[in-house]
Amino acid sequence: MRKSRFLIGGGLLALMLFAPHGGLAQQTSDEAQKLRFEILQKDIESLKAGQKAILDELQDMKKLLSPRGDDRSPVRDINATLSVADAFAIGDTKATLTLVEFTDYQ
């Protein structure tokens, strides 16, 4: 019994030491590396083309949003007169500054 354990253990040890390690480290050929490199180059080129298309679309959107040029202010000049005489108010009715808040509670 003891001798069979020794033989099995020794056999396993010999198998681990002398067996080829082909599954542990995969060897790659030059052709496989070249193919991977070409695939990566194609992927990079497609990413560059996608980025260019996105930048072109952004430029088009900027042109659509600013018809008067780059110096256009996002706030337009609006001349309006509001009457708040009958509206709910807090504070002095004769104050020099009146703050009007527009809200939508939907």
Secondary structure in CASP SS format (residue, H / E / C, confidence):
PFRMAT SS
TARGET T0000
AUTHOR 0000-0000-0000
METHOD secondary structure of the structure
MODEL  1
M C 1.00
R H 1.00
K H 1.00
S H 1.00
R H 1.00
F H 1.00
L H 1.00
I H 1.00
G H 1.00
G H 1.00
G H 1.00
L H 1.00
L H 1.00
A H 1.00
L H 1.00
M H 1.00
L H 1.00
F H 1.00
A C 1.00
P C 1.00
H C 1.00
G C 1.00
G C 1.00
L C 1.00
A C 1.00
Q C 1.00
Q C 1.00
T C 1.00
S C 1.00
D H 1.00
E H 1.00
A H 1.00
Q H 1.00
K H 1.00
L H 1.00
R H 1.00
F H 1.00
E H 1.00
I H 1.00
L H 1.00
Q H 1.00
K H 1.00
D H 1.00
I H 1.00
E H 1.00
S H 1.00
L H 1.00
K H 1.00
A H 1.00
G H 1.00
Q H 1.00
K H 1.00
A H 1.00
I H 1.00
L H 1.00
D H 1.00
E H 1.00
L H 1.00
Q H 1.00
D H 1.00
M H 1.00
K H 1.00
K H 1.00
L H 1.00
L H 1.00
S C 1.00
P C 1.00
R C 1.00
G C 1.00
D C 1.00
D C 1.00
R C 1.00
S C 1.00
P C 1.00
V C 1.00
R C 1.00
D C 1.00
I C 1.00
N C 1.00
A C 1.00
T C 1.00
L C 1.00
S C 1.00
V C 1.00
A C 1.00
D C 1.00
A C 1.00
F C 1.00
A C 1.00
I C 1.00
G C 1.00
D C 1.00
T C 1.00
K C 1.00
A C 1.00
T C 1.00
L C 1.00
T C 1.00
L C 1.00
V C 1.00
E C 1.00
F C 1.00
T C 1.00
D C 1.00
Y C 1.00
Q C 1.00
END
